[in-house]
Structures are given as C-alpha cells and as structure tokens.
C-alpha cells in the first residue's frame, strides 16, 4: 500500500514522457521557452501572492495566531503535496506539522487544517460550477458538460458528508470508543474529544468560515491569471473566460485523480484534451502543464529545504537535551 503512490507517480512520469515524445520534444520545448523568463517570474509571483492569501484564509480559523505562521504552513503543505511522491493528504500532514512547530497546538493545527481543506474543496466546487456555466454559455453543444455536471453533483454530496462528519460524526466516534472499554479506547476518545472541541470552536465563528470560503474562491478565480498570462507571453492568447473554463475543468479532473501524486500525467492529458476545445495546440497544452510543474519546483524546493533544516535543528536540540551530562575524567598527574 505504501508503494502505490510511488508506483502511480512513476506511471504518470512515463505518461508525460510518452506524450512529449508523441507530440515532439522540440515543439513542446519551443512552446515552453516562448513564455520566457519574465513570464515565468510573473507566474511564480502570482502564485506566491495566492499562497499568502490562502494562508491568511487558514490563519483566520485560528484567532490570535500570527498571520505568517499559516502562510508558512501553507507553503509547506503545497510544496509537500506537489513535489513529494505521496498522496495529497501527506501534504496536509506536513502543513499541520509546520504550523505546530511555530507554537500552535497540535489539536488546533489539525482542526484548522481539516476545516480549511474542506472549505477550499467547497470553494473549488463553486469554481467548477462557474466554469461549467461559462462552458455551457460558450459551447452549448460541448460533450464535456454532462460528465462534469454529474461529477459536480457527486462532489457536492461528498462535501456535505465531510461537513456532517466534522459537525456531528466525531461525537458518534466518541461514543463508540467509550463503549469499547479502557486503554487505547480511552486515549482515542480523549483525542477525539479534543479535536471535536477544536472543530466546534471554529464552527462557532461563521463569519470566519465565510471569509475562508470567499478567499479561497477568489484565489481559485485569480489562479486563472497564471495560465492567462502564460499564454499571452507565449503569443497564443485566449479570452479570460475561456482560460477560466479550462482551469476549472482541469482542477476538477485533478481532484478526481487524487490517487495519483500531483496528478502526474493526468494534468498533462487534461490540458491536451481540454485545451483542444478552445483551439490550444497539444504542444502548448503540454508546455502550460510543464510550466506549472517548474513553478512548483522553483517555489517548493527552497521551502522544503528550509522546513527540513528547521526540523533537523529541532531534532538535534532535542537529542542534545536528552543526552546525559558527562562528567569530565580527571587527568592523570
């Protein structure tokens, strides 16, 4: 089971290589380089601003927490999800861990992560619904509209289930583990009760929840600017509404491919198929996907390096603190 993400990522990398070989490595490279260094810098800058806003949305769920802590946690979360070969939930764990190392309690970090991820998912559904409405308006005969609509309904039901579990489900879990007896059950019940209390504390502030949703939705819409600017720099501009539809459908596909780390291979295929609907060449579709992966590497590698250094320093200090004090031996006369 632990090897499945690595296997899925390997298959995805092989799929990317096959697509590049099929459409021509030279053509894909020319499309990629046509964006230019300035275009790449603009895309990275836009993404960093969006990460900061999303971090602010997360931090709003933790009153009193400094804004920079959630922004840092968001950077680590996204870097882990996009670069490390494990499922996206691993990035969530890393983000919560990074937040806890700044002084936030582990329970508060976990509870706020759960709520933030849930409302980001709900806002993505709104983004997909907006893209679907525009798709029907721009291309009433599109064959993609029906499957997207079905998937959207299923996702809405899943989101409602997530919200129910957070508001009510943990209470049922608490009752079950108390029936099971003492020992691990009591410890599990205590942990569940603490997490439930933290979740209820967050949900008692609806204003902050609405702000979290609104900021995430704004970020989903604003993320369209990255692809829109990239296409303009590359000399293949598309209307903003067309790019919005493309991006909303793309992230819907990425979400459905959650079992593949960072949707490796899936994202590339989606850009080719969805981009063709709006006249985007397969080479440019592949280049756009690879550009986003280059952006993730440029931002994620330094972030993970800093995080690893902080973790290593913390473990070293803990080890030194637990070592017994050695009494120096008396030197011989």
PyMOL commands that set and color helices and strands:
alter all, ss='L'
color gray80, all
select helices_A, chain A and resi 4-23+25-33+36-59+67-83+88-100+106-138+144-180+184-203+206-222+224-233+240-256+261-263+266-277+282-322
alter helices_A, ss='H'
color red, helices_A
deselect
rebuild
show_as cartoon
